[in-house]
Amino acid sequence: MSDSNAITEADILKEIIDPELGDFPSELAKLVLRLRFSPAAKERLNELAEKNRRGILSSAETSLLEKYLRVGNFLNLVQAKARVWLSGTSWPDRR
């Protein structure tokens, strides 16, 4: 990627969490797949998303929503990698 602004945290984390770089024990992969936001966190995230949709999010709430989204993206990435490790297939190279 040539534009550093186009690189996301998920893109950077992908360079760290690479299934080709080593063994990821199946027990750990299964634990990673069980990670979820708590019901309270889901409710807060839904509230923030609704306020964002309505255009009434404060700057502090915008920052919090962005944090939730980054953590969610990280969790999605780690869980996708765990699924790849468990399946025994290789992660697609998108370079």
A tleap script that builds the chain and sets N, CA, C and O, in Angstrom:
source leaprc.protein.ff14SB
mol = sequence {
  NMET SER ASP SER ASN ALA ILE THR GLU ALA
  ASP ILE LEU LYS GLU ILE ILE ASP PRO GLU
  LEU GLY ASP PHE PRO SER GLU LEU ALA LYS
  LEU VAL LEU ARG LEU ARG PHE SER PRO ALA
  ALA LYS GLU ARG LEU ASN GLU LEU ALA GLU
  LYS ASN ARG ARG GLY ILE LEU SER SER ALA
  GLU THR SER LEU LEU GLU LYS TYR LEU ARG
  VAL GLY ASN PHE LEU ASN LEU VAL GLN ALA
  LYS ALA ARG VAL TRP LEU SER GLY THR SER
  TRP PRO ASP ARG CARG
}
set mol.1.N position { 0.845 -1.180 0.000 }
set mol.1.CA position { 0.000 0.000 0.000 }
set mol.1.C position { 0.883 1.233 0.000 }
set mol.1.O position { 1.784 1.349 0.831 }
set mol.2.N position { 0.646 2.128 -0.893 }
set mol.2.CA position { 1.504 3.293 -0.998 }
set mol.2.C position { 1.051 4.443 -0.129 }
set mol.2.O position { 1.890 5.215 0.336 }
set mol.3.N position { -0.235 4.590 0.111 }
set mol.3.CA position { -0.757 5.686 0.911 }
set mol.3.C position { -0.841 5.247 2.371 }
set mol.3.O position { -1.654 4.391 2.722 }
set mol.4.N position { 0.007 5.839 3.224 }
set mol.4.CA position { 0.037 5.425 4.628 }
set mol.4.C position { -1.282 5.715 5.336 }
set mol.4.O position { -1.582 5.074 6.343 }
set mol.5.N position { -2.073 6.657 4.845 }
set mol.5.CA position { -3.371 6.932 5.449 }
set mol.5.C position { -4.382 5.832 5.135 }
set mol.5.O position { -5.375 5.683 5.847 }
set mol.6.N position { -4.140 5.067 4.082 }
set mol.6.CA position { -5.053 3.993 3.701 }
set mol.6.C position { -4.789 2.714 4.484 }
set mol.6.O position { -5.589 1.779 4.431 }
set mol.7.N position { -3.680 2.663 5.206 }
set mol.7.CA position { -3.344 1.477 5.994 }
set mol.7.C position { -4.113 1.527 7.306 }
set mol.7.O position { -4.052 2.516 8.036 }
set mol.8.N position { -4.829 0.464 7.594 }
set mol.8.CA position { -5.612 0.395 8.827 }
set mol.8.C position { -4.845 -0.366 9.902 }
set mol.8.O position { -3.829 -1.004 9.629 }
set mol.9.N position { -5.350 -0.285 11.122 }
set mol.9.CA position { -4.764 -1.062 12.207 }
set mol.9.C position { -4.828 -2.551 11.876 }
set mol.9.O position { -3.906 -3.303 12.195 }
set mol.10.N position { -5.913 -2.972 11.238 }
set mol.10.CA position { -6.060 -4.378 10.852 }
set mol.10.C position { -4.972 -4.794 9.870 }
set mol.10.O position { -4.453 -5.907 9.952 }
set mol.11.N position { -4.622 -3.898 8.932 }
set mol.11.CA position { -3.548 -4.203 7.988 }
set mol.11.C position { -2.225 -4.404 8.719 }
set mol.11.O position { -1.460 -5.313 8.397 }
set mol.12.N position { -1.964 -3.559 9.691 }
set mol.12.CA position { -0.730 -3.660 10.466 }
set mol.12.C position { -0.741 -4.930 11.306 }
set mol.12.O position { 0.261 -5.644 11.365 }
set mol.13.N position { -1.859 -5.215 11.951 }
set mol.13.CA position { -1.958 -6.414 12.780 }
set mol.13.C position { -1.818 -7.682 11.956 }
set mol.13.O position { -1.316 -8.696 12.442 }
set mol.14.N position { -2.263 -7.621 10.709 }
set mol.14.CA position { -2.133 -8.776 9.827 }
set mol.14.C position { -0.671 -9.169 9.673 }
set mol.14.O position { -0.351 -10.346 9.504 }
set mol.15.N position { 0.204 -8.192 9.731 }
set mol.15.CA position { 1.631 -8.463 9.620 }
set mol.15.C position { 2.172 -9.154 10.870 }
set mol.15.O position { 3.199 -9.830 10.810 }
set mol.16.N position { 1.489 -8.988 11.996 }
set mol.16.CA position { 1.905 -9.607 13.250 }
set mol.16.C position { 1.279 -10.989 13.387 }
set mol.16.O position { 1.951 -11.946 13.773 }
set mol.17.N position { 0.007 -11.088 13.075 }
set mol.17.CA position { -0.761 -12.316 13.277 }
set mol.17.C position { -0.799 -13.087 11.970 }
set mol.17.O position { -1.839 -13.162 11.317 }
set mol.18.N position { 0.315 -13.651 11.596 }
set mol.18.CA position { 0.452 -14.340 10.324 }
set mol.18.C position { 0.489 -15.840 10.559 }
set mol.18.O position { 1.407 -16.325 11.220 }
set mol.19.N position { -0.477 -16.593 10.041 }
set mol.19.CA position { -0.499 -18.032 10.294 }
set mol.19.C position { 0.692 -18.769 9.703 }
set mol.19.O position { 0.972 -19.899 10.103 }
set mol.20.N position { 1.390 -18.164 8.774 }
set mol.20.CA position { 2.549 -18.810 8.165 }
set mol.20.C position { 3.794 -18.671 9.041 }
set mol.20.O position { 4.799 -19.331 8.779 }
set mol.21.N position { 3.750 -17.829 10.072 }
set mol.21.CA position { 4.933 -17.566 10.887 }
set mol.21.C position { 5.129 -18.536 12.041 }
set mol.21.O position { 6.161 -18.470 12.710 }
set mol.22.N position { 4.214 -19.405 12.295 }
set mol.22.CA position { 4.426 -20.328 13.392 }
set mol.22.C position { 3.168 -21.068 13.777 }
set mol.22.O position { 2.095 -20.859 13.211 }
set mol.23.N position { 3.329 -21.931 14.749 }
set mol.23.CA position { 2.234 -22.774 15.201 }
set mol.23.C position { 1.291 -21.997 16.106 }
set mol.23.O position { 1.729 -21.201 16.937 }
set mol.24.N position { 0.032 -22.226 15.945 }
set mol.24.CA position { -1.009 -21.617 16.766 }
set mol.24.C position { -1.801 -22.790 17.322 }
set mol.24.O position { -2.644 -23.345 16.617 }
set mol.25.N position { -1.552 -23.181 18.569 }
set mol.25.CA position { -2.200 -24.380 19.110 }
set mol.25.C position { -3.719 -24.334 18.937 }
set mol.25.O position { -4.344 -23.289 19.112 }
set mol.26.N position { -4.296 -25.477 18.593 }
set mol.26.CA position { -5.736 -25.527 18.339 }
set mol.26.C position { -6.531 -25.119 19.576 }
set mol.26.O position { -7.607 -24.536 19.445 }
set mol.27.N position { -6.023 -25.415 20.779 }
set mol.27.CA position { -6.729 -25.013 21.996 }
set mol.27.C position { -6.823 -23.487 22.082 }
set mol.27.O position { -7.855 -22.939 22.469 }
set mol.28.N position { -5.737 -22.814 21.716 }
set mol.28.CA position { -5.735 -21.354 21.730 }
set mol.28.C position { -6.673 -20.806 20.656 }
set mol.28.O position { -7.413 -19.854 20.902 }
set mol.29.N position { -6.642 -21.402 19.476 }
set mol.29.CA position { -7.529 -20.954 18.395 }
set mol.29.C position { -8.986 -21.087 18.816 }
set mol.29.O position { -9.796 -20.200 18.548 }
set mol.30.N position { -9.322 -22.194 19.477 }
set mol.30.CA position { -10.700 -22.395 19.933 }
set mol.30.C position { -11.091 -21.371 20.989 }
set mol.30.O position { -12.228 -20.899 21.000 }
set mol.31.N position { -10.169 -21.023 21.873 }
set mol.31.CA position { -10.446 -19.976 22.874 }
set mol.31.C position { -10.668 -18.623 22.205 }
set mol.31.O position { -11.571 -17.876 22.581 }
set mol.32.N position { -9.844 -18.319 21.221 }
set mol.32.CA position { -9.971 -17.041 20.502 }
set mol.32.C position { -11.346 -16.945 19.843 }
set mol.32.O position { -11.959 -15.878 19.828 }
set mol.33.N position { -11.825 -18.064 19.300 }
set mol.33.CA position { -13.127 -18.059 18.630 }
set mol.33.C position { -14.289 -17.856 19.598 }
set mol.33.O position { -15.393 -17.513 19.175 }
set mol.34.N position { -14.054 -18.062 20.878 }
set mol.34.CA position { -15.114 -17.855 21.875 }
set mol.34.C position { -15.151 -16.417 22.403 }
set mol.34.O position { -16.084 -16.056 23.121 }
set mol.35.N position { -14.165 -15.600 22.064 }
set mol.35.CA position { -14.142 -14.217 22.553 }
set mol.35.C position { -15.298 -13.427 21.949 }
set mol.35.O position { -15.557 -13.497 20.747 }
set mol.36.N position { -15.986 -12.677 22.802 }
set mol.36.CA position { -17.126 -11.853 22.379 }
set mol.36.C position { -17.161 -10.585 23.233 }
set mol.36.O position { -16.616 -10.547 24.336 }
set mol.37.N position { -17.810 -9.557 22.705 }
set mol.37.CA position { -18.110 -8.389 23.522 }
set mol.37.C position { -19.154 -8.796 24.558 }
set mol.37.O position { -20.019 -9.628 24.287 }
set mol.38.N position { -19.064 -8.209 25.732 }
set mol.38.CA position { -20.062 -8.476 26.766 }
set mol.38.C position { -21.403 -7.885 26.329 }
set mol.38.O position { -21.436 -7.015 25.459 }
set mol.39.N position { -22.508 -8.346 26.923 }
set mol.39.CA position { -23.807 -7.750 26.602 }
set mol.39.C position { -23.828 -6.234 26.849 }
set mol.39.O position { -24.422 -5.486 26.073 }
set mol.40.N position { -23.185 -5.790 27.921 }
set mol.40.CA position { -23.143 -4.344 28.211 }
set mol.40.C position { -22.372 -3.586 27.134 }
set mol.40.O position { -22.770 -2.493 26.733 }
set mol.41.N position { -21.268 -4.170 26.668 }
set mol.41.CA position { -20.481 -3.522 25.618 }
set mol.41.C position { -21.271 -3.479 24.310 }
set mol.41.O position { -21.239 -2.476 23.597 }
set mol.42.N position { -21.979 -4.566 23.993 }
set mol.42.CA position { -22.811 -4.588 22.781 }
set mol.42.C position { -23.898 -3.519 22.850 }
set mol.42.O position { -24.175 -2.834 21.865 }
set mol.43.N position { -24.505 -3.388 24.021 }
set mol.43.CA position { -25.550 -2.377 24.186 }
set mol.43.C position { -24.972 -0.978 24.001 }
set mol.43.O position { -25.578 -0.140 23.333 }
set mol.44.N position { -23.802 -0.721 24.589 }
set mol.44.CA position { -23.167 0.594 24.453 }
set mol.44.C position { -22.800 0.863 23.001 }
set mol.44.O position { -23.004 1.966 22.493 }
set mol.45.N position { -22.261 -0.144 22.341 }
set mol.45.CA position { -21.892 -0.002 20.936 }
set mol.45.C position { -23.116 0.288 20.080 }
set mol.45.O position { -23.059 1.134 19.188 }
set mol.46.N position { -24.220 -0.402 20.338 }
set mol.46.CA position { -25.459 -0.151 19.596 }
set mol.46.C position { -25.974 1.263 19.834 }
set mol.46.O position { -26.454 1.916 18.907 }
set mol.47.N position { -25.875 1.735 21.077 }
set mol.47.CA position { -26.287 3.115 21.392 }
set mol.47.C position { -25.442 4.120 20.621 }
set mol.47.O position { -25.964 5.072 20.042 }
set mol.48.N position { -24.133 3.897 20.622 }
set mol.48.CA position { -23.228 4.807 19.910 }
set mol.48.C position { -23.498 4.770 18.410 }
set mol.48.O position { -23.497 5.809 17.750 }
set mol.49.N position { -23.726 3.580 17.876 }
set mol.49.CA position { -23.999 3.454 16.443 }
set mol.49.C position { -25.296 4.169 16.069 }
set mol.49.O position { -25.370 4.825 15.030 }
set mol.50.N position { -26.309 4.042 16.912 }
set mol.50.CA position { -27.580 4.720 16.651 }
set mol.50.C position { -27.407 6.239 16.704 }
set mol.50.O position { -27.918 6.951 15.840 }
set mol.51.N position { -26.692 6.735 17.709 }
set mol.51.CA position { -26.446 8.183 17.795 }
set mol.51.C position { -25.634 8.655 16.596 }
set mol.51.O position { -25.852 9.754 16.087 }
set mol.52.N position { -24.700 7.827 16.149 }
set mol.52.CA position { -23.906 8.182 14.979 }
set mol.52.C position { -24.798 8.249 13.744 }
set mol.52.O position { -24.685 9.175 12.942 }
set mol.53.N position { -25.684 7.270 13.592 }
set mol.53.CA position { -26.606 7.255 12.450 }
set mol.53.C position { -27.477 8.506 12.433 }
set mol.53.O position { -27.777 9.058 11.375 }
set mol.54.N position { -27.880 8.945 13.640 }
set mol.54.CA position { -28.729 10.139 13.747 }
set mol.54.C position { -27.923 11.441 13.700 }
set mol.54.O position { -28.502 12.526 13.644 }
set mol.55.N position { -26.591 11.338 13.724 }
set mol.55.CA position { -25.742 12.525 13.626 }
set mol.55.C position { -25.653 13.327 14.909 }
set mol.55.O position { -25.422 14.535 14.860 }
set mol.56.N position { -25.830 12.685 16.065 }
set mol.56.CA position { -25.815 13.424 17.338 }
set mol.56.C position { -24.722 12.914 18.288 }
set mol.56.O position { -24.850 13.029 19.507 }
set mol.57.N position { -23.665 12.358 17.732 }
set mol.57.CA position { -22.566 11.840 18.535 }
set mol.57.C position { -21.642 12.980 18.944 }
set mol.57.O position { -21.257 13.792 18.103 }
set mol.58.N position { -21.282 13.052 20.222 }
set mol.58.CA position { -20.305 14.044 20.678 }
set mol.58.C position { -18.915 13.601 20.227 }
set mol.58.O position { -18.735 12.464 19.789 }
set mol.59.N position { -17.944 14.485 20.333 }
set mol.59.CA position { -16.584 14.107 19.930 }
set mol.59.C position { -16.036 12.992 20.825 }
set mol.59.O position { -15.319 12.118 20.338 }
set mol.60.N position { -16.354 13.004 22.107 }
set mol.60.CA position { -15.913 11.939 23.011 }
set mol.60.C position { -16.563 10.613 22.623 }
set mol.60.O position { -15.915 9.567 22.658 }
set mol.61.N position { -17.846 10.659 22.252 }
set mol.61.CA position { -18.543 9.438 21.837 }
set mol.61.C position { -18.007 8.927 20.499 }
set mol.61.O position { -17.922 7.718 20.281 }
set mol.62.N position { -17.649 9.843 19.612 }
set mol.62.CA position { -17.057 9.454 18.336 }
set mol.62.C position { -15.754 8.706 18.576 }
set mol.62.O position { -15.492 7.675 17.957 }
set mol.63.N position { -14.950 9.234 19.474 }
set mol.63.CA position { -13.684 8.588 19.817 }
set mol.63.C position { -13.927 7.196 20.411 }
set mol.63.O position { -13.228 6.243 20.067 }
set mol.64.N position { -14.910 7.082 21.297 }
set mol.64.CA position { -15.228 5.799 21.906 }
set mol.64.C position { -15.732 4.807 20.861 }
set mol.64.O position { -15.333 3.642 20.870 }
set mol.65.N position { -16.600 5.258 19.968 }
set mol.65.CA position { -17.105 4.387 18.899 }
set mol.65.C position { -15.951 3.887 18.036 }
set mol.65.O position { -15.903 2.708 17.687 }
set mol.66.N position { -15.034 4.766 17.694 }
set mol.66.CA position { -13.879 4.366 16.895 }
set mol.66.C position { -13.046 3.315 17.619 }
set mol.66.O position { -12.540 2.384 16.993 }
set mol.67.N position { -12.902 3.461 18.937 }
set mol.67.CA position { -12.157 2.467 19.718 }
set mol.67.C position { -12.863 1.120 19.681 }
set mol.67.O position { -12.222 0.090 19.470 }
set mol.68.N position { -14.167 1.115 19.883 }
set mol.68.CA position { -14.927 -0.128 19.813 }
set mol.68.C position { -14.766 -0.784 18.438 }
set mol.68.O position { -14.584 -1.998 18.337 }
set mol.69.N position { -14.833 0.026 17.394 }
set mol.69.CA position { -14.718 -0.510 16.041 }
set mol.69.C position { -13.325 -1.081 15.783 }
set mol.69.O position { -13.195 -2.125 15.144 }
set mol.70.N position { -12.285 -0.408 16.273 }
set mol.70.CA position { -10.929 -0.931 16.101 }
set mol.70.C position { -10.762 -2.258 16.838 }
set mol.70.O position { -10.182 -3.202 16.302 }
set mol.71.N position { -11.272 -2.324 18.066 }
set mol.71.CA position { -11.183 -3.577 18.819 }
set mol.71.C position { -11.986 -4.669 18.108 }
set mol.71.O position { -11.533 -5.810 18.016 }
set mol.72.N position { -13.164 -4.329 17.609 }
set mol.72.CA position { -13.971 -5.294 16.867 }
set mol.72.C position { -13.259 -5.787 15.624 }
set mol.72.O position { -13.292 -6.980 15.321 }
set mol.73.N position { -12.616 -4.884 14.903 }
set mol.73.CA position { -11.858 -5.277 13.714 }
set mol.73.C position { -10.697 -6.184 14.094 }
set mol.73.O position { -10.420 -7.166 13.406 }
set mol.74.N position { -10.015 -5.856 15.196 }
set mol.74.CA position { -8.917 -6.693 15.674 }
set mol.74.C position { -9.438 -8.090 16.018 }
set mol.74.O position { -8.841 -9.096 15.635 }
set mol.75.N position { -10.545 -8.139 16.739 }
set mol.75.CA position { -11.132 -9.424 17.110 }
set mol.75.C position { -11.518 -10.227 15.866 }
set mol.75.O position { -11.269 -11.431 15.804 }
set mol.76.N position { -12.119 -9.573 14.889 }
set mol.76.CA position { -12.479 -10.253 13.643 }
set mol.76.C position { -11.250 -10.822 12.948 }
set mol.76.O position { -11.274 -11.946 12.448 }
set mol.77.N position { -10.182 -10.041 12.919 }
set mol.77.CA position { -8.957 -10.488 12.270 }
set mol.77.C position { -8.361 -11.694 12.998 }
set mol.77.O position { -8.002 -12.687 12.366 }
set mol.78.N position { -8.258 -11.606 14.308 }
set mol.78.CA position { -7.680 -12.702 15.082 }
set mol.78.C position { -8.542 -13.959 14.944 }
set mol.78.O position { -8.013 -15.063 14.823 }
set mol.79.N position { -9.850 -13.796 14.961 }
set mol.79.CA position { -10.723 -14.962 14.817 }
set mol.79.C position { -10.635 -15.559 13.409 }
set mol.79.O position { -10.694 -16.778 13.250 }
set mol.80.N position { -10.496 -14.726 12.411 }
set mol.80.CA position { -10.324 -15.246 11.049 }
set mol.80.C position { -9.032 -16.048 10.956 }
set mol.80.O position { -8.997 -17.122 10.355 }
set mol.81.N position { -7.976 -15.519 11.556 }
set mol.81.CA position { -6.709 -16.239 11.555 }
set mol.81.C position { -6.852 -17.559 12.319 }
set mol.81.O position { -6.308 -18.577 11.891 }
set mol.82.N position { -7.571 -17.554 13.436 }
set mol.82.CA position { -7.773 -18.782 14.215 }
set mol.82.C position { -8.518 -19.821 13.379 }
set mol.82.O position { -8.193 -21.008 13.424 }
set mol.83.N position { -9.515 -19.377 12.618 }
set mol.83.CA position { -10.249 -20.307 11.749 }
set mol.83.C position { -9.324 -20.920 10.699 }
set mol.83.O position { -9.411 -22.108 10.388 }
set mol.84.N position { -8.435 -20.079 10.159 }
set mol.84.CA position { -7.479 -20.579 9.168 }
set mol.84.C position { -6.566 -21.614 9.806 }
set mol.84.O position { -6.336 -22.679 9.232 }
set mol.85.N position { -6.047 -21.311 10.986 }
set mol.85.CA position { -5.169 -22.258 11.672 }
set mol.85.C position { -5.890 -23.586 11.914 }
set mol.85.O position { -5.320 -24.657 11.701 }
set mol.86.N position { -7.148 -23.508 12.361 }
set mol.86.CA position { -7.895 -24.734 12.654 }
set mol.86.C position { -8.224 -25.533 11.391 }
set mol.86.O position { -8.288 -26.761 11.427 }
set mol.87.N position { -8.428 -24.837 10.292 }
set mol.87.CA position { -8.789 -25.523 9.049 }
set mol.87.C position { -7.587 -26.151 8.357 }
set mol.87.O position { -7.737 -27.047 7.526 }
set mol.88.N position { -6.395 -25.677 8.705 }
set mol.88.CA position { -5.182 -26.200 8.078 }
set mol.88.C position { -4.902 -25.626 6.710 }
set mol.88.O position { -3.973 -26.067 6.033 }
set mol.89.N position { -5.698 -24.636 6.282 }
set mol.89.CA position { -5.442 -23.993 4.993 }
set mol.89.C position { -4.534 -22.795 5.203 }
set mol.89.O position { -4.265 -22.412 6.342 }
set mol.90.N position { -4.069 -22.209 4.137 }
set mol.90.CA position { -3.192 -21.041 4.252 }
set mol.90.C position { -3.994 -19.760 4.104 }
set mol.90.O position { -5.026 -19.722 3.434 }
set mol.91.N position { -3.497 -18.719 4.745 }
set mol.91.CA position { -4.112 -17.394 4.670 }
set mol.91.C position { -3.867 -16.835 3.274 }
set mol.91.O position { -2.742 -16.898 2.777 }
set mol.92.N position { -4.908 -16.284 2.628 }
set mol.92.CA position { -4.702 -15.757 1.272 }
set mol.92.C position { -3.767 -14.558 1.275 }
set mol.92.O position { -3.913 -13.660 2.105 }
set mol.93.N position { -2.822 -14.534 0.371 }
set mol.93.CA position { -1.893 -13.415 0.247 }
set mol.93.C position { -2.540 -12.370 -0.638 }
set mol.93.O position { -2.815 -12.619 -1.812 }
set mol.94.N position { -2.786 -11.172 -0.057 }
set mol.94.CA position { -3.484 -10.116 -0.808 }
set mol.94.C position { -2.549 -8.986 -1.194 }
set mol.94.O position { -3.008 -7.864 -1.409 }
set mol.95.N position { -1.272 -9.242 -1.287 }
set mol.95.CA position { -0.315 -8.176 -1.643 }
set mol.95.C position { -0.311 -7.926 -3.106 }
set mol.95.O position { 0.430 -7.067 -3.584 }
savepdb mol mol.pdb
quit
